[in-house]
């Protein structure tokens, strides 16, 4: 069985995808597979994927999102063969320290029986509609909107772990969890223009309106799993 899987959902984020692939290069010796589940992106995006097929351990599958992010994540998890799965969005950049430390994180999780880890995501909304490489952004710029949040992104490949909710999906049935501190050493840098974010919220709102009752049921089901998670205190292993 492979040790480390990187998994991502994609849809037309061509520039962001290329930046993420470049960010993964320093850790290719510890990554066994990169699983991509794509919502039938355009020709430009699929061509970008083909650019990396000869140099990176890609597995590319296309499947319609169907306005259900949880189902897409659960399907993607079923394709992963690693003992540890690192879930990334194509518009997120992990640090080299985090990527290189994945084997040590796996060792800690197995030693302490940790199901999943929450990583800090640093959301940065850029003014206007001009997308730039996230590493070129000055985080001290007063014109930026910045928000930290915690998200389950590193998990052991355990059959009981399951995502719920059609968007803003949440990982349920986490018996023992671990939270990484809110520092740039472990953060997923998530930069997005304000106009693109507004367009995405229109799409998310359409899911909310169509499936309101189903979402209410999902929220009710997931809240007990939040309360039952035991959070492990341990030194950061990397």
N, C-alpha and C positions, 0 to 999 in steps of 0.2 A: 504494500500500500504506500502511496506517495505520502510525503510528510506535509508539504505546504502547497495549498491551492490559493491562487488569487482569483476572485470572481467579480464580474461586473455586468451590470445591465446597461445597454447602450441604445441610443436613438439619435443619429445625426450630429453628434458632438465631435466633428472631425478634428478641429484644432485641439480641443481639450484631450481627445483620445491620444493624439500624437504626443502631447506633453506628458501624459501619464505613462505611456510606453517608455519614453525617454527616462522618466523618473525611476522606473523599475529596473533599468539596466544595471545599476551597481549591485543589485541583489539577485541577479539571475542565477547565481550559483547556489542559492538557497531556496529558489522557487521552482517547484516541480511542474506546475501547470498554470496556465492563465485561461480561465473559462469565461467566454464572452457569450451572453445571451442577448441577441439583438432584436429589437422591435422593427424589423424590415426597414432599415435605414436606406438612404439614397445611395446612388452609385459612388459618389465621392467618398462616403464613409466606408463602404465595403472595400473600395480600392485602397484606402488607408490601412485597413486591417491586413490586406494581402501584402502590403509592404513589409510587415513584421513577421510573416509566417515562416520565413527561412531562418530567422535569427532568434526567435523567441518561441517557447513551448505553448503556442496558442491552440485552443479548441474553440471554434467559432460555430455557433448554432443560432438559427433565426426562429423566433417564435413570437406571435402577436401578443402585445401587452394586454389588450382587451380591457384597459382602464382598471387593471388590478395588479398593483405593484407587489403585494404580498404573495399572490399566486406565482408571479414571475420569479420572485426570490426563492420561494420554496422549490420551484422547478430547477432553478440554477443550483441550489444546494444539492439536489438529487444527482446532478451531473458531476459534482466534485469528488475526487478520489483521495484528497489529502486528509491526513489526521487533523490538520488545522486549516481553516478557511478564513481568508482575509477578504472581506467584502469591501469593494471600492466603487464609487461612482466615477465615471470618466472625467468629471469636472472637479475632482479632488486630487490633491497631491500629498502623498505621505512623505515623511522625512526619510533620509537614508538610514538614520539611526533606528527608526522603527522597522524598516524593511529588513535590515541586516540582523535585527534582533529577533525575528520571527521564530527561529529554532529555539532560542532561550525562552521565549514566551510560551511556546508549546510545552517545553519541559516543565515550566512553572505550573501551567494549567493542569497537566497530567499529574504532577506531584501533589498538588493541593486540591485536586478534583474540582477544578473550576470549569464550568460549562462555557462561559462566554465573557468577553471583556468589552467594556465600553471605552471608546476613544473620544477625546475631545475633538470636535470639529469647529474650526474657526471660520465662520461665515463672513465673507467680505462682499458687500454690495458696492459695485463701482458705478459712479454717475454716468448717465448717458447710455450709449449702446455700442461702445468701442471695447471689444474684448482684447485684453493683453495677457501675456504670460503671468501667472500668479506670482512667480518668484520676483518679478520686476515691480510689484506693487509695494509702495511705501506704506506700511501699516500705521505710521504716525500721521498720515495725511488727514487733515481735519474734514475733508469732503467725503470720507468713507463712512459707511454704516457697518459696524462690526458686532457680531453676536457669537458667543460661545455656546455650544450645546454638547451633550453626551449622546453617543449613539453606539449600539452594539454593532461592532464591525469585525471582531476577531472571535471565532468560536471553534470549539472542537466539533468534529463531524459526527454528532450524536443524533440518533433518529428521533429523539423526543423534542428537539428544538424546532420551532415552527413560527413562521411569521403570520400575523393577522393584520387586518385593515387594508383597504384597497389603496390608500395612499397615506403618507405619514406612518408607514407600516412599522410594527413593533414586534420584536422577538419575544415569544412567550415560552413558558416552561423552563426558564432559567433557574435552576436550583441553587447554584453557587456562582456569583459573579464577581468581577474585579473591575475597578475604575482606575484608569490612568489619570494622572494629574493634568490640570489645565496649564500646560506649558508648550511652547513652540517645539520642543524636542519630540513630542509625541502627537502633535496636532495634525489633523487633516486640513490642509489649506483649501478652502472652498470659495473661489471667487466667481462672481456672477454679476453681469450688468443689471442695473435696476429695471431696464426695459424688458430684458429677457425674463427676469424674475416675475414681472407683472404678467407677461404672457403665460408663464407656467401656472401662475395662480388662477388664471382664467380656466385653464385645463383642469386643475385640481378642483375648482369650484364645480365644474360640470360633473365630476365624479361624485362630489358631495351631494349635489341636488338629486342625481339619479338614484343614488344608493343610500339615502339618508337613514332609512330604517335599518338597513343591513349594517351600516357603520355604527349605529347606536348599539346594536347587539354585539358587535365586535369590541367596542369600548368596554361594555359590561363584562365581557368574557376575559379581557386582558388585564383588568385592574387587579384581580386577585393574584395573578402571577407576579405583578410588581411587588405586592406586599410579601409574597412568600420567598422572594429571592434573598439568599443570605450573602451579604457582601463581605468578601474576604479582605482582611488587612495583611498586606505583605509589601516588602520592598519592591520597587520597580526592578525587574530582572535585567534591564538593558541600560 
